[in-house]
Amino acid sequence: MDGEEASRVSLDPSESAPVPTRTMERMAEHRVIFDFEVDFSNDGGLQGQGFRLDIVGDDISDDELAAYIVEDLRLLMVENVRILKKRIIEEPHKRLRSPRG
């Protein structure tokens, strides 16, 4: 091969390099599951049931969650947001990076 040596790749597990192990446990990721109702100032509305969002930490207030919905869904002319049946669960995030963190 023109004086260059080719790399050798082995598929035999006994010849593979040791796999590094993590010394720190991965931090728990949390999501919030909730129902919501949005009222718009132009008399329209929007509802969501069983909606899930990634959150930073293990809690989020209703006011923060309402702002998160409006921002994340890019809603305009929002008059009122109601958060219903909110619960926090430990579950891996679905986005690569949480928008609030």
Secondary structure, 3 states (H helix, E strand, C coil): CCCCCCCCCCCCHHHCCCCCCCCCCCCCCEEEEEEEEEEECCCCEEEEEEEEEEECCCCCCHHHHHHHHHHHCCCCCEEEEEEEEEEEEECCCCCCCCCCC
